[in-house]
Amino acid sequence: MARNLNRPLRGLLLLVVCSMMLASCAPTVAAPAVVEPTDTEVAVVEETPVEATETSAEPVKEMNGFSITDALGRTIEFDQTPQRMAMAGKAAIMVVDAIYLFPDSVDHMVGMPEVIQGSGNFAEAIDPTYSTKTIFAKDVGPEQIAAVQPDVVVLKSSVQESLGNPLEELGIPVVYLDFETPDQYQRDLATLGKLFQDQESTDKLVAYYQAAVDRVAQPLAGLADADKPSVLVLYYSESDGEVAFNVPPLGWMQTILVEMAGGIPAWQDAQLGNGWSKVNFEQIAAWNPDQVYVISYFSNADEVVAGLQGNSEWQALQAVQDGQIYSFPADYYSWDQPDVRWILGLNWLATKIHPEVFSDLDAMQVARDFYSDLYGLDDAAFDTYIAPNLRGDLP
C-alpha cells in the first residue's frame, strides 16, 4: 500500500525536475534597449507637420524656413538662410553696396558685378575675400550666373524680363529690389535683413537712415516756398568729344534730394523722359537758377565746374555770378545716386541750399560717421581708403 502511494509522488517529482531543466535551456529574451535619437532623427521628427486642434499650439514650422516679399510684391519661400548669393545686372553696384551693410554678406556672396564707377573699387577695399568671388561682366547671361551655384540671386526689378525670368526657368530663386527712392531704401533694407535673417542689423540701418533724414527735415519743417532757392542739378557727360548736360526725371533720387534739402527743382515743369534728359544752354539760361550742382560720374566734377566758371557764356548765369555753382561730392561713387551714399548727398546738399540753417552740420564728419557706423571703418581706415577718393565741393 505504501509502495503504491509513493509511485505517483515520484512521478510528480520527476515532472517538476524536467520542467525546470527545460526552462534553464530556453533562450533569454532581453528587455528592449533604449535608443537615443540621432540628430537626423530629431530633424525628421521636428519637420513632421502637427495637425492643429482646438487645444493644440500653432503648427510646427520647418526648421529655419521663412518667406520674404520682394519689390515686385512676390512671395519667395526659403527652407533655410541662403548660403550662396549672387548679384548681377544693370545698376547692380547700388545693390552690392547695400548688401555689404550686412556683416554676414561677405561670407555669402559668391558672384557679383564689377563695382567700379570712375574711382577705384569700394568692394575690394572693404571685403578681404573679394579676390575669391566670381566677378560678372555687365552683359552676363543666366548660364554664367548659374555656374556659381547660387541659392538665390538678387537683382534690380528693372531686369526681371531680361535676366530674372531666365534664371527662374533654370530653377534659381530670384529676389528683386528697387533701391531708387528713400522710401524704397527702407523697405529694401528690411527685405535684405530677412534674407540674411539679421533683424539686428536691419533695425540699426533703418534707424540710422531715419535719423539722418530727420536731421535735415526737422529744421526745414514749415519752410515756405518763397524761402526756397531755385536749384538746378546737371549731369555732365562727354562722348567722342561732345559735351552734354542732362537733368533727371522728377521721380529720381536727384530731384527728391533737392526737395528734401529745401530747394525747388528748376526743371520741374520741363517735358522729361524716363531717364536723363539732355538740355541745351539756352534752356539752362532760361531757368537761370539760384544754384547749380554739377554731377560727373566718370570725370572730375571739380574740373568741370572750374571750366564753367571761366566760360563767358556761363558767367551770365546768376548762380555763377553769385558763386553758387558747385560740384557734387563723390568718393568711390557720387553721392547723388540711389546708392547707400544718398544720405551723405542729402546732408551735404542741405548745408549748401540753406547754410544759415545748417551752419553746425559738418558734412565731412557726417561722412566719417557714416563709414564708421555702417561699414566699421575707423578714422585711420577712412583716411586710407575713403579720403584719397573724395572729390567735389567739400570743406
C-alpha positions in Angstrom: 0.0 0.0 0.0 2.7 2.4 0.9 4.6 1.4 -2.3 1.5 2.2 -4.4 1.2 5.7 -2.7 4.9 6.6 -3.4 4.8 5.8 -7.1 2.6 8.8 -8.0 4.7 11.1 -5.9 7.9 10.0 -7.6 6.2 10.7 -10.9 5.2 14.2 -9.8 8.7 15.0 -8.7 10.2 13.8 -12.0 7.8 16.1 -13.9 8.8 19.1 -11.8 12.5 18.4 -12.4 12.1 18.1 -16.1 10.2 21.3 -16.3 13.0 23.1 -14.5 15.6 21.7 -16.8 13.7 22.8 -19.9 13.3 26.3 -18.6 17.0 26.6 -18.0 17.7 25.6 -21.6 15.3 28.1 -23.2 16.8 31.4 -24.8 16.8 34.5 -22.7 14.7 37.5 -24.1 16.4 40.8 -23.3 14.4 43.9 -22.3 14.1 46.4 -25.2 17.2 48.7 -25.4 16.7 52.5 -25.0 17.8 54.1 -28.3 18.9 57.7 -28.2 17.6 59.7 -31.2 20.2 60.9 -33.6 20.4 64.5 -35.0 18.8 63.2 -38.2 16.0 61.5 -36.4 15.3 64.7 -34.4 15.2 66.8 -37.5 12.7 64.3 -39.1 10.5 64.5 -36.1 10.6 68.3 -36.0 9.7 68.5 -39.7 6.7 66.3 -39.3 3.6 68.6 -39.5 1.4 68.7 -36.5 -2.4 68.7 -37.0 -3.9 71.8 -35.4 -6.7 71.1 -33.0 -8.8 73.3 -30.8 -6.4 72.7 -27.9 -3.1 72.4 -29.8 -0.5 75.1 -30.3 0.4 76.6 -33.7 1.5 74.0 -36.4 5.2 73.3 -36.2 7.1 75.2 -38.9 10.0 73.7 -40.9 13.4 74.4 -39.3 14.8 77.7 -40.4 12.1 78.2 -43.0 10.9 81.7 -43.8 9.4 83.8 -46.6 10.0 87.3 -47.9 8.1 89.7 -50.2 10.3 91.4 -52.7 10.0 94.7 -54.6 7.6 93.2 -57.1 5.3 92.0 -54.4 6.2 88.4 -55.0 6.5 86.0 -52.0 9.6 83.8 -52.1 9.8 80.8 -49.7 13.1 79.6 -48.3 13.8 76.4 -46.3 16.8 78.0 -44.7 19.0 81.0 -44.9 20.7 81.1 -48.3 24.4 80.3 -48.1 25.4 81.3 -51.6 24.2 84.6 -53.0 24.9 86.2 -56.4 24.1 89.7 -57.8 24.2 90.8 -61.4 22.5 93.1 -64.0 22.3 96.7 -64.8 22.8 99.2 -61.8 23.7 96.2 -59.5 26.5 98.2 -58.0 23.9 100.1 -56.0 22.6 96.8 -54.6 26.1 95.5 -53.8 26.9 98.5 -51.6 23.6 97.9 -49.7 24.3 94.2 -49.3 27.7 94.9 -47.7 25.9 96.8 -44.9 25.0 93.3 -43.5 28.1 91.7 -41.8 27.3 88.2 -42.9 27.2 89.2 -46.6 30.9 88.9 -47.0 30.8 85.1 -46.5 27.7 84.5 -48.6 28.4 86.5 -51.8 29.9 84.2 -54.4 29.2 86.2 -57.6 28.8 89.9 -58.2 29.3 92.6 -60.9 32.3 94.7 -61.2 31.7 97.7 -58.9 33.8 100.5 -60.3 32.5 103.9 -61.3 35.5 106.0 -62.2 37.3 106.0 -58.9 38.5 102.6 -57.6 36.7 99.6 -56.2 34.9 100.1 -53.0 34.1 96.4 -52.5 37.7 95.4 -52.8 38.6 98.0 -50.1 36.1 96.6 -47.5 35.9 92.9 -48.4 39.0 90.8 -47.6 37.6 87.9 -49.5 36.9 89.9 -52.7 39.5 88.0 -54.7 37.7 84.7 -54.1 34.4 85.9 -55.7 33.4 85.5 -59.3 33.1 88.9 -61.0 30.4 89.1 -63.7 30.7 91.2 -66.8 27.9 93.8 -67.5 26.4 91.5 -70.2 26.5 88.4 -68.0 23.9 85.7 -69.0 21.8 83.4 -66.8 24.0 80.3 -67.5 27.1 82.2 -66.3 25.3 83.1 -63.1 24.0 79.6 -62.6 27.6 78.3 -62.9 28.4 79.7 -59.4 25.6 77.6 -58.0 23.8 80.3 -56.1 21.0 79.6 -53.6 19.5 83.0 -54.5 20.2 85.8 -57.0 19.4 89.4 -56.1 18.5 91.7 -59.0 17.2 95.1 -59.6 13.5 94.8 -60.5 14.2 96.6 -63.8 16.0 93.4 -65.2 13.2 90.9 -64.4 12.4 90.2 -68.1 16.0 90.2 -69.4 17.7 88.3 -66.7 15.4 87.3 -63.8 12.9 85.2 -65.8 15.6 83.1 -67.5 17.2 82.4 -64.1 14.0 81.3 -62.6 13.5 79.0 -65.6 16.7 77.4 -64.5 15.2 76.8 -61.1 17.2 79.5 -59.3 15.2 81.7 -56.8 15.4 85.4 -57.6 14.7 88.3 -55.2 14.0 91.7 -56.7 14.9 95.1 -55.1 14.5 98.7 -56.3 16.7 101.0 -54.1 15.6 104.0 -56.1 14.0 106.3 -53.5 14.3 106.9 -49.8 11.1 105.1 -49.1 12.2 102.1 -51.2 15.5 102.2 -49.4 13.9 101.5 -46.0 11.7 98.7 -47.5 14.5 97.0 -49.4 16.9 97.1 -46.5 14.2 95.3 -44.5 14.0 92.7 -47.3 17.7 92.1 -47.2 17.6 91.8 -43.5 15.0 89.0 -43.8 17.1 87.3 -46.5 20.1 87.2 -44.1 17.8 86.6 -41.1 19.5 89.5 -39.4 16.9 91.7 -37.7 19.5 93.4 -35.5 21.4 94.9 -38.5 18.1 95.8 -40.2 16.9 97.8 -37.1 20.3 99.6 -36.9 20.3 100.6 -40.6 16.7 101.7 -40.7 17.2 103.8 -37.5 20.4 105.3 -39.0 18.8 106.5 -42.2 15.7 107.8 -40.4 17.8 109.8 -38.0 19.9 111.3 -40.9 16.7 112.2 -42.8 15.2 113.8 -39.6 18.4 115.8 -39.1 17.6 117.7 -42.3 13.8 117.5 -42.3 13.1 118.9 -38.9 14.8 122.3 -39.2 13.1 122.8 -42.6 9.6 121.8 -41.5 7.1 124.6 -42.4 9.6 126.4 -44.7 7.6 128.5 -47.3 8.3 128.1 -51.0 9.3 131.7 -51.1 12.2 130.9 -48.9 13.4 128.1 -51.1 16.0 128.8 -53.8 15.7 127.6 -57.3 18.1 124.7 -57.8 19.4 123.1 -61.0 21.1 119.7 -61.0 23.0 118.9 -64.1 24.7 115.6 -65.1 27.8 116.3 -67.2 28.8 113.7 -69.8 31.2 113.6 -72.6 31.3 111.2 -75.5 33.5 111.4 -78.6 34.4 115.0 -77.7 30.7 116.0 -77.5 29.7 117.6 -74.1 26.1 117.2 -72.8 24.2 118.4 -69.8 21.3 116.4 -68.6 18.5 116.7 -66.0 16.9 113.8 -64.1 13.2 112.8 -64.1 11.1 114.2 -61.3 10.8 110.9 -59.5 14.5 110.2 -59.4 16.7 110.4 -56.3 18.5 113.6 -57.5 15.2 115.5 -57.7 14.0 114.1 -54.4 17.2 115.2 -52.7 16.8 118.8 -53.9 13.2 118.8 -52.5 14.2 117.2 -49.2 17.0 119.6 -48.7 14.7 122.6 -49.1 15.2 123.6 -52.8 12.8 123.9 -55.7 13.9 121.9 -58.8 14.3 124.5 -61.6 13.4 121.8 -64.2 10.1 120.7 -62.6 7.9 122.0 -65.4 10.1 120.6 -68.2 9.0 117.8 -70.5 11.1 114.9 -69.3 11.7 111.3 -70.4 12.2 108.2 -68.3 15.9 108.8 -67.9 18.4 111.7 -68.0 17.1 114.3 -70.5 19.6 116.4 -72.4 19.2 120.2 -72.2 21.0 122.9 -74.1 22.4 126.1 -72.7 19.5 128.2 -73.9 17.2 126.2 -71.7 19.6 126.5 -68.7 19.8 130.2 -69.2 16.0 130.4 -69.3 15.8 128.7 -66.0 18.6 130.9 -64.6 18.6 129.1 -61.3 19.8 130.5 -57.9 22.1 127.5 -57.6 23.7 124.9 -59.9 25.0 121.5 -58.9 27.1 119.6 -61.4 27.4 115.8 -61.3 30.1 113.9 -63.2 30.3 110.1 -62.8 33.4 109.3 -64.9 35.4 112.5 -64.7 36.3 115.1 -62.1 33.3 117.4 -61.4 35.7 119.9 -59.8 37.4 120.4 -63.1 34.1 120.7 -64.9 32.8 123.4 -62.6 36.1 125.3 -62.9 35.7 125.3 -66.7 32.2 126.6 -66.5 33.2 129.4 -64.1 35.7 130.6 -66.7 33.2 130.3 -69.6 31.9 133.7 -70.7 28.6 132.3 -71.7 28.0 130.6 -68.3 29.2 133.8 -66.5 25.9 135.4 -67.5 24.1 133.0 -65.1 23.0 134.4 -61.7 24.3 131.3 -59.9 27.8 131.7 -61.4 27.9 135.4 -60.7 27.0 134.7 -57.0 29.4 131.8 -56.6 26.6 129.3 -56.3 27.7 126.7 -58.7 29.0 123.5 -57.0 30.5 120.1 -57.9 28.5 117.3 -56.3 30.7 115.3 -53.9 31.8 111.7 -54.5 34.2 109.2 -53.2 34.1 105.8 -54.9 30.6 106.7 -56.2 28.8 110.0 -56.5 26.6 111.0 -53.5 23.6 111.9 -55.6 22.7 108.4 -56.7 20.3 105.8 -55.1 23.4 104.2 -53.6 23.9 103.9 -49.9 25.6 107.3 -50.1 22.5 109.2 -51.0 22.1 110.1 -47.3 25.5 111.8 -47.5 24.4 113.7 -50.5 21.2 114.9 -48.7 23.1 116.2 -45.7 25.7 117.9 -47.8 23.1 119.5 -50.1 21.2 120.9 -47.1 24.3 122.7 -46.0 24.6 124.4 -49.4 21.0 125.2 -50.1 20.4 126.5 -46.5 23.8 127.3 -45.0 22.2 129.6 -42.4 20.0 126.7 -41.1 22.7 124.0 -41.1 25.7 126.0 -40.0 26.5 123.4 -37.3 26.3 120.5 -39.7 29.7 119.2 -40.8 29.3 117.2 -44.0 32.8 115.7 -43.6 32.1 114.5 -40.1 28.8 113.0 -41.3 30.8 111.1 -43.9 33.3 109.8 -41.3 30.4 108.7 -39.0 28.7 107.0 -41.9 31.6 104.8 -42.8 32.3 104.1 -39.1 28.7 103.3 -38.1 27.7 101.3 -41.3 31.0 99.8 -42.5 33.2 99.7 -39.4 35.9 101.9 -40.9 37.6 103.9 -38.1 39.3 107.3 -38.8 42.5 105.6 -39.9 40.7 103.4 -42.4 38.7 106.4 -43.6 41.9 108.3 -44.2 43.4 105.3 -46.0 40.5 104.2 -48.2 37.9 107.0 -48.4 39.7 110.3 -48.1 42.0 109.8 -51.1 39.0 109.3 -53.4 37.0 112.3 -52.1 36.2 115.0 -54.7 33.5 117.7 -55.1 32.8 120.8 -53.1 33.7 119.6 -49.6 35.2 121.6 -46.8 
